[in-house]
Amino acid sequence: MQPEDYSPEMAIQWNDRIMELAVEKDGLLTLNGVRTEAIAFTAAHNALNAIHPVYETYHFSGSLPDANPSAAVAQALYEVTAASFPDQQEQIRGWLGEVLDTIPEGAAREAGIQMGKEAAKALLEMRQADQWNGEAEYTWHPMAPGVYAEFNEHSGTPEGFVFGAGWARAEPFLLESPDQFRSPPPPDIASDAYTAAFNEVKSVGSESSDTRTKDQAHLAMWWKDFVENSHNRLARQLVAAEGLNLWETVRSMALLNMTVYDAYVNVFDNKFHYNHWRPYTAIRWAANDENPDTEPDEEWNNLHRHTYAFPSYPSAHGSASSAAMRVLSETLGTGDDYAFTMRTVQVDSAGPFSGKMTMDPPVRSFSSFTEAGLEAAMSRVYLGIHFRYDSEEGHRLGNAIGDYANDNFLRPLPR
């Protein structure tokens, strides 16, 4: 049988199940969910291409042409998922049984199981000390123009808490180092560019804005879902719509999640390198920013009355979303100019643990992947948590990371 003879249904379902486990475990407030998706699907990709080579593998060599591909994928996904969620062993083992029960017993099934185990073991060992959950010391700086400052009353976090410093020190999958793509500095606080960005977010990002349109308010809230959740959901939808086979689907999900993971690592490295303040601080403290063209508003609040507790520049959401869209445009085989509708039913009403709100409507439509990535980035301006230059640089940075992933990893083999 050829790759086109193998359905991706099992891989699509497993991708969804991993996300459900991750949401249940930590609300996606750690890298565990996207890391699990990345390792699991990259291991499955390696196993598939050791059986029937279609794409380059990722740090793996092997050949077992007589193995059953479905058994290999299921076993690889099982091994990684079980390692990431040890408290859910019985449930995850049941998922494996569902797949293996559909495959006739015999040498091919056993060889597939063995290949899946080997591919998963190699990648789990490789990533064992990758510091995905490591911590990094953060030093608070005295209040000064442009410097990130604490606002625990707005973030709802404990005093002295900062989120994501450890993410900047995690080992990437694809990038050579966390700082491989260094963003240029944000605008000087005394510059016209800063003044324009300050006035824009102060107006369109305000809780009581009269310049933000109804559609801008909708997209600001609609895009709040975590990138790994919304973009894996989109990937599941589109691989089915485009009729991708098992090889194509697994590759798409592997490259998507490795790239999103690396985008997070890279953008948080940039964030803590520049340590740039958030609009919430900038607008309330503008009397002290040494820019005569910015007017303070000590009562200012943003659309969802919350600011995430880490530095502003560049936008992590813009970077990870744009990187994900870039990968999807390549791995789906559609190119960038591709019309699609994306669904997000519920988002946090404010910060994490604030309770969910239902989006009405739950869908937004796009004419290209680039358009969607840019809207994701710009949504943070209308939400009132980023300056325009944060979002624009996040979009540019994400595109660069996505292009790097597409150009260098899991590429089609010569026919």
C-alpha positions in Angstrom: 0.0 0.0 0.0 1.0 3.6 -0.7 0.8 6.7 1.7 -2.4 7.8 0.0 -4.1 4.6 1.2 -3.7 5.5 4.9 -6.3 7.7 6.5 -5.2 10.5 8.8 -8.3 10.2 11.0 -6.4 8.6 13.9 -3.7 11.3 13.9 -6.4 14.0 13.8 -8.2 12.6 16.8 -5.0 12.1 18.8 -4.0 15.7 18.2 -7.3 16.8 19.6 -6.9 14.5 22.6 -3.5 15.8 23.5 -4.8 19.3 23.5 -7.7 18.3 25.8 -5.3 16.7 28.2 -3.1 19.8 28.2 -6.0 22.2 28.8 -7.2 20.0 31.7 -3.8 19.7 33.3 -2.5 23.3 33.3 -4.8 25.5 31.1 -2.0 25.8 28.6 -0.1 28.0 31.0 3.1 25.9 30.4 4.8 24.6 27.3 3.8 21.1 28.1 0.9 20.9 25.6 2.7 22.2 22.6 5.8 20.3 23.5 3.9 17.1 23.7 2.3 17.7 20.3 5.7 18.5 18.8 7.5 15.4 20.2 4.6 13.0 19.6 4.0 14.0 16.0 7.6 14.4 15.1 8.3 10.9 16.5 5.3 9.6 14.5 6.7 11.4 11.4 10.1 9.8 11.9 8.5 6.3 12.3 6.4 6.8 9.1 9.3 7.9 7.0 11.5 5.0 8.3 8.8 2.7 6.8 8.2 4.6 3.6 10.4 7.6 3.0 8.5 10.6 1.7 10.0 13.4 3.8 13.2 14.2 5.7 13.2 12.9 9.2 14.2 14.9 12.3 17.4 13.6 14.0 16.4 10.0 13.3 17.6 7.2 11.0 16.1 3.8 10.5 14.4 1.6 8.0 11.7 -0.9 8.5 9.7 -1.1 5.2 7.6 -4.1 6.3 6.1 -2.4 9.4 2.5 -1.3 9.5 2.4 2.5 9.3 -0.8 2.9 11.4 0.6 0.8 14.2 3.9 2.8 14.2 2.1 6.1 14.4 -0.3 5.0 17.2 2.6 3.6 19.2 4.8 6.7 18.8 1.9 9.0 19.8 1.1 6.8 22.8 4.6 6.6 24.1 5.1 10.4 24.1 1.6 11.2 25.4 1.9 8.7 28.2 5.3 10.2 29.2 3.8 13.7 29.3 0.6 12.8 31.2 1.6 10.0 33.5 -1.6 10.4 35.5 -3.7 9.5 32.5 -2.0 6.2 31.6 -5.2 4.1 31.5 -7.1 6.5 29.3 -4.1 6.9 26.9 -3.5 3.1 26.7 -7.2 2.8 25.7 -6.6 5.1 22.8 -3.7 3.0 21.6 -5.9 -0.1 21.9 -8.6 1.5 19.8 -6.1 1.8 16.9 -4.2 -1.5 17.3 -7.5 -3.5 17.5 -8.2 -2.4 13.9 -4.9 -3.8 12.6 -4.6 -7.5 11.9 -2.2 -9.3 14.2 1.1 -10.4 12.7 4.6 -9.5 11.9 3.7 -6.1 10.2 1.8 -4.9 13.3 4.5 -6.0 15.7 7.2 -4.3 13.5 5.1 -1.1 13.5 4.8 -1.2 17.3 8.5 -1.6 17.6 9.2 1.2 15.1 6.9 3.6 17.0 8.6 2.7 20.3 12.1 3.3 18.8 11.1 6.7 17.2 9.5 7.9 20.4 12.3 6.7 22.7 14.9 8.5 20.6 13.1 11.8 20.6 12.1 11.7 24.3 15.7 11.0 25.2 16.9 13.9 23.0 14.5 16.3 24.7 14.9 15.0 28.2 16.9 18.0 29.4 15.4 20.7 27.2 14.3 22.9 30.1 10.8 23.3 28.9 9.6 23.8 32.5 12.8 25.5 33.8 12.8 28.7 35.8 15.0 31.8 35.2 15.7 34.5 37.7 14.2 37.9 36.8 15.5 41.2 38.2 13.0 44.0 38.6 14.3 47.4 37.5 13.4 50.8 39.0 10.5 52.6 37.3 11.8 54.4 34.2 10.5 55.4 30.8 9.9 52.2 28.7 10.9 49.8 31.4 8.6 46.9 32.3 7.0 47.5 35.6 4.8 45.4 37.9 1.0 45.7 37.8 -0.1 42.7 39.9 -3.4 44.5 40.6 -4.1 44.2 36.9 -2.6 40.9 36.0 -4.1 39.1 39.1 -0.8 37.5 39.9 1.2 37.4 43.1 3.4 40.4 43.9 6.9 39.9 42.4 5.6 37.4 39.8 6.7 37.5 36.2 5.6 34.9 33.6 7.7 33.2 31.0 11.3 34.1 31.9 12.1 30.3 31.8 10.6 30.0 28.4 13.3 32.2 27.0 15.9 29.6 28.2 14.2 26.5 26.8 15.9 24.6 24.1 14.3 25.1 20.7 13.5 22.3 18.3 14.5 24.0 15.1 16.3 27.2 15.9 20.0 27.1 16.6 19.5 29.1 19.8 16.7 31.1 21.5 18.2 34.4 20.2 18.7 33.3 16.6 16.2 35.9 15.4 16.9 39.1 17.4 14.3 41.8 16.9 15.4 45.4 16.4 14.8 47.7 19.5 11.4 49.1 20.0 11.0 52.9 19.3 12.5 55.4 21.7 10.0 56.7 24.1 10.7 60.3 23.0 10.1 59.4 19.3 7.2 60.3 17.1 6.8 56.6 16.3 6.3 55.8 20.0 3.9 58.8 20.5 1.7 57.6 17.6 1.6 54.0 19.0 0.9 55.3 22.5 -2.0 57.4 21.3 -3.4 54.6 19.1 -3.6 52.0 21.8 -4.8 54.5 24.4 -7.8 55.2 22.1 -8.6 51.9 20.4 -7.6 49.6 23.2 -9.5 51.5 25.9 -12.3 49.7 27.8 -14.6 52.6 26.9 -13.2 53.3 23.4 -15.3 55.3 21.0 -12.8 54.7 18.1 -12.7 50.9 18.2 -15.2 49.4 15.8 -17.6 46.5 16.7 -15.5 44.2 14.4 -12.3 45.2 16.1 -13.7 44.5 19.5 -14.8 41.1 18.3 -11.5 40.1 16.8 -9.7 41.4 19.9 -11.5 39.0 22.1 -11.9 36.2 19.5 -8.1 35.8 19.1 -7.5 35.3 22.8 -7.4 31.5 22.6 -3.9 30.1 23.0 -2.1 29.7 19.7 -1.4 26.0 20.2 -5.1 25.4 20.8 -6.6 27.5 18.0 -4.0 26.6 15.4 -4.0 22.8 16.1 -7.8 23.0 15.9 -7.4 24.8 12.5 -4.9 22.2 11.3 -7.3 19.4 12.1 -10.0 21.1 10.2 -7.8 21.9 7.1 -6.0 18.6 6.8 -9.4 16.9 6.6 -10.8 19.5 4.2 -7.8 19.1 1.9 -7.8 15.3 2.0 -4.2 14.9 3.3 -3.0 11.4 3.8 -1.4 10.1 7.0 2.2 11.1 6.0 1.1 14.6 5.1 -1.0 15.1 8.1 1.6 13.9 10.6 4.3 16.0 9.0 2.0 19.1 9.1 1.3 18.7 12.8 4.9 17.9 13.6 6.3 21.0 11.9 3.4 23.2 13.2 4.0 22.4 16.8 7.8 22.5 16.7 7.5 25.9 15.1 5.0 27.3 17.6 7.2 26.0 20.4 10.2 27.7 18.9 8.3 30.9 18.3 7.4 31.1 22.0 11.0 30.5 23.0 12.4 33.1 20.6 9.8 35.8 21.3 10.2 35.4 25.1 14.0 35.7 24.7 13.3 38.9 22.8 10.8 40.1 25.5 13.3 39.7 28.3 16.1 41.1 26.3 14.3 44.4 25.8 12.1 44.4 29.0 9.7 46.8 27.4 6.7 48.2 29.3 3.0 47.5 28.6 0.4 50.1 27.6 -1.3 49.8 31.0 1.9 51.1 32.7 2.8 53.6 29.9 -0.6 55.3 29.8 -1.1 55.6 33.6 2.5 56.7 34.1 2.9 59.0 31.1 3.4 62.1 33.2 6.9 60.7 34.0 7.9 59.3 30.6 9.8 62.5 29.5 7.8 62.7 26.3 5.8 65.9 26.3 3.4 64.6 23.6 1.9 61.8 25.7 -0.9 62.6 28.1 -1.4 60.4 31.1 -4.7 58.8 32.1 -4.3 57.3 35.6 -7.7 55.6 35.4 -7.1 54.0 32.0 -8.1 50.4 31.5 -8.1 48.1 28.5 -10.9 46.2 26.7 -10.8 43.0 28.9 -9.5 44.7 32.0 -6.4 42.6 32.2 -2.7 42.6 31.2 -0.5 39.5 31.1 2.4 39.6 33.5 5.4 39.7 31.2 7.1 42.4 29.0 5.4 43.7 25.9 7.8 43.7 22.9 7.4 41.8 20.6 3.9 40.3 20.7 4.1 36.5 21.5 0.6 35.9 20.2 1.5 37.7 16.9 4.8 35.8 16.6 3.4 32.3 17.3 0.2 32.8 15.3 2.1 34.1 12.2 4.7 31.3 12.4 1.9 28.7 12.6 0.1 30.2 9.6 3.3 30.2 7.6 3.8 26.5 8.3 0.2 25.6 7.5 0.5 27.4 4.1 3.4 25.2 3.2 2.5 21.8 4.7 -1.1 21.8 3.5 0.2 22.3 -0.1 -2.2 25.2 -0.7 0.2 28.2 -0.7 -0.6 31.4 1.1 -3.6 32.6 -0.9 -6.1 30.2 0.5 -9.6 31.1 1.8 -10.7 29.5 5.1 -12.9 30.1 8.0 -11.6 29.6 11.6 -13.8 28.8 14.6 -13.3 29.8 18.2 -16.3 29.2 20.4 -15.1 30.3 23.9 -12.3 32.5 25.3 -11.2 33.8 28.7 -13.3 36.8 29.6 -10.2 38.5 31.1 -7.1 36.7 32.3 -6.6 33.0 33.0 -9.1 31.6 35.5 -11.5 34.5 34.8 -14.2 32.3 33.4 -15.2 31.7 29.8 -17.3 33.9 27.5 -18.9 32.7 24.3 -18.0 34.4 21.0 -20.8 35.6 18.8 -20.2 34.9 16.0 -17.7 32.1 16.7 -16.1 32.3 13.3 -13.9 34.6 11.3 -12.9 34.2 7.7 -9.7 35.0 5.8 -8.5 35.1 2.2 -4.9 34.1 3.1 -2.8 32.7 5.9 -0.8 35.9 6.1 -4.0 37.9 6.6 -5.0 35.7 9.5 -1.5 35.9 11.1 -1.5 39.7 10.8 -5.0 39.9 12.3 -4.0 37.7 15.2 -1.1 40.1 15.9 -3.1 43.3 15.5 -5.8 41.9 17.8 -3.6 42.7 20.8 -3.7 46.4 20.0 -7.5 46.5 20.0 -7.4 44.5 23.2 -5.3 47.2 24.7 -2.3 45.0 25.8 0.2 45.8 23.0 1.5 48.8 21.0 1.3 48.6 17.2 5.0 48.1 17.0 4.8 45.1 19.3 2.3 43.5 17.0 4.0 44.4 13.8 7.3 43.0 15.0 5.6 39.9 16.3 4.1 39.3 12.9 7.4 39.9 11.1 9.3 37.7 13.5 6.7 34.9 13.3 6.9 34.9 9.5 10.7 34.7 9.7 10.6 31.7 12.1 7.9 30.0 10.0 9.9 30.5 6.8 13.0 29.1 8.5 11.1 26.0 9.6 9.6 25.4 6.1 13.0 25.9 4.4 15.1 23.6 6.6 13.0 20.9 8.2 10.9 17.8 7.3 11.3 18.7 3.6 10.0 16.5 0.8 12.5 14.0 -0.4 13.5 14.0 -4.1 11.1 11.9 -6.2 
